[in-house]
Amino acid sequence: MNKGSILFATLLGGIVLSSCAAANNGGSETMSMRQNSSNSLNQIAATIPPTADTANEMASKIKAPTKVKSQLIKKATMSIVVESIDKSINEVTQIIDKQQGDLIKLAQNQPKDEFARSTASIQLRVPQTTLDNTLTQIAKLGIVKNRSITAEDVGDRIVDFQAQLVNLRKTETNLQKIMDKAGSVRDTLSVSQELSNVRDSIERIGAQLKNLQNQVSYSTITLNLEAAVSTKNPQRGFGLQVQETWNKSTNSVGKFSMGLLKLAIWLMAYSPYVFILAFGIYGFNRWRSAKTGVKLD
């Protein structure tokens, strides 16, 4: 058995596998064509018996399973009550630009009811590495009503797609070699059809892989904005006023407490100099009183 026959048998095995995988996504007519082409190629391969070298080569490619690195698709949602919808939209746009993100969708609602409040829905995406910082910046625009982050691990799917692409590209190369050596018109047409199917699978799986990688690299944020007051009724709700007052008061208390703590630390740090200064003043007064004859109590 020569090396060409061994290579031919190995290539045909890969062709059959790729044809079966592609048939799962095609119609009945395409499936029938692929089966016919595979049958024709199998008939050619039937005359070539498998060899020990071929079996050893296939066995050597089997590797122990390795741990797949996590590839997370993160999505966040946030609802905020803001002073002004228009102003907040402009601020969100500035935040996105600083974070190298993109504005995907913007829907603003101006209610007809004079007592209803304006709302806006914004969908944006930012690099996953800046997701937490972006959410922190957006939260400063108003009062956060709710906030959530979800994550989906697609590491296994990405590795699977990459492995499929590697095998399909090898099959494409081998099929091209077979077609160059095909003798009859029938064999050439069969290999050509199978080559077209493999290339279609490469494009489809490549697009799915690229889509997953983009979702991993960029996180999606769905932001819902709600005006604090209606456009024609500026009186705020009682609950909102109480919440804002409480936030301001606790913030003020926190700043005052931090100021006292910093002052105490400064005094402790400079306390030796204070003692030296006080002792110097006391000694100077004693010396002056002794010189003048005045007794200090």
C-alpha positions, -999 to 999 in steps of 0.1 A, spaced: 0 0 0 15 33 -11 14 67 8 -10 82 -17 -36 55 -10 -33 60 28 -37 98 24 -67 93 1 -84 70 27 -78 94 55 -91 124 36 -123 105 26 -130 98 63 -129 135 71 -151 142 41 -178 118 53 -178 134 88 -181 169 75 -209 159 52 -229 143 81 -224 175 102 -235 198 74 -266 176 67 -281 184 100 -287 220 90 -297 216 54 -330 208 36 -340 174 23 -329 181 -12 -294 193 -1 -292 163 23 -299 139 -6 -272 155 -28 -246 153 0 -255 116 7 -251 108 -30 -217 126 -31 -205 108 1 -217 75 -13 -197 80 -45 -166 89 -26 -172 59 -3 -174 36 -33 -140 48 -44 -126 44 -9 -140 9 -5 -111 -5 -26 -85 10 -3 -82 -11 30 -72 7 62 -37 3 74 -21 3 108 -3 35 101 -36 53 94 -51 40 127 -20 50 146 -21 85 131 -57 90 141 -52 76 176 -23 100 181 -46 130 176 -68 120 205 -58 142 235 -70 142 271 -97 167 279 -84 200 292 -101 226 313 -118 253 292 -112 289 301 -143 308 311 -157 332 285 -185 352 300 -212 372 282 -223 398 307 -256 418 305 -267 445 329 -300 464 336 -305 495 356 -334 518 364 -328 554 376 -349 583 387 -334 615 373 -340 653 374 -341 657 337 -344 631 309 -328 652 282 -298 662 305 -293 626 316 -293 613 280 -265 638 272 -246 627 302 -250 590 294 -237 597 259 -206 614 273 -200 584 296 -203 560 267 -178 580 247 -153 580 275 -156 543 280 -152 536 242 -187 522 240 -216 524 215 -252 536 218 -273 508 203 -309 520 209 -327 551 223 -364 554 229 -378 585 247 -414 588 258 -432 621 263 -465 613 280 -497 632 270 -510 632 306 -497 664 323 -493 645 356 -473 616 340 -435 616 341 -412 613 310 -393 581 305 -365 569 283 -350 535 275 -313 533 264 -295 502 252 -257 505 250 -226 483 250 -192 489 265 -160 468 267 -165 442 294 -134 455 312 -151 488 318 -186 475 327 -184 480 364 -169 515 361 -196 525 335 -224 513 358 -209 533 387 -207 565 366 -243 561 354 -256 555 389 -244 590 399 -270 605 375 -299 600 399 -315 576 424 -310 539 414 -343 520 417 -329 486 407 -297 472 392 -288 437 380 -260 419 362 -262 384 345 -234 363 331 -233 333 308 -203 312 302 -198 303 265 -162 290 268 -172 255 257 -191 267 227 -162 289 215 -137 260 218 -161 237 200 -166 262 171 -128 267 169 -122 229 167 -149 226 140 -133 253 120 -98 236 122 -112 203 110 -133 219 83 -103 238 69 -83 206 69 -111 189 51 -113 217 26 -76 214 18 -78 177 14 -109 179 -8 -91 204 -31 -62 179 -34 -86 151 -43 -105 171 -69 -72 180 -85 -64 143 -89 -100 131 -97 -101 112 -130 -137 111 -141 -162 139 -144 -186 122 -120 -159 121 -93 -149 157 -99 -185 168 -96 -190 148 -63 -159 163 -48 -168 198 -60 -202 195 -43 -187 183 -11 -162 211 -12 -189 237 -16 -208 222 14 -176 224 36 -170 260 26 -206 269 35 -201 253 69 -169 272 74 -186 305 67 -216 297 90 -196 285 119 -171 313 115 -199 338 118 -213 322 149 -178 321 165 -173 358 157 -207 367 172 -199 349 204 -165 365 207 -180 400 202 -206 393 229 -178 383 253 -157 414 245 -186 439 248 -212 439 275 -247 451 270 -264 476 294 -302 483 293 -308 516 310 -343 529 320 -346 565 329 -376 581 347 -381 617 354 -385 627 391 -414 650 384 -439 655 356 -433 683 331 -463 703 341 -465 694 378 -432 702 394 -442 690 429 -422 659 438 -437 629 455 -435 627 493 -415 595 492 -390 609 468 -384 640 488 -379 620 520 -354 597 502 -335 626 488 -334 644 522 -322 612 539 -295 607 513 -283 643 517 -283 642 555 -264 609 557 -239 622 532 -234 653 553 -230 634 585 -205 611 568 -184 641 556 -185 658 590 -175 626 608 -147 620 583 -135 656 589 -134 651 627 -115 619 622 -89 636 600 -85 664 625 -79 639 653 -52 622 632 -35 655 624 -35 664 661 -20 631 671 7 634 645 17 669 656 12 663 694 49 661 702 54 695 687 25 708 706 40 695 739 74 710 731 58 744 723 37 743 755 68 734 776 88 762 760 61 788 767 59 775 803 97 777 808 99 811 793 72 824 817 91 808 846 123 825 836 107 859 831 89 857 865 122 847 882 140 876 866 114 902 876 107 887 910 71 880 903 59 846 917 37 825 894 9 805 910 
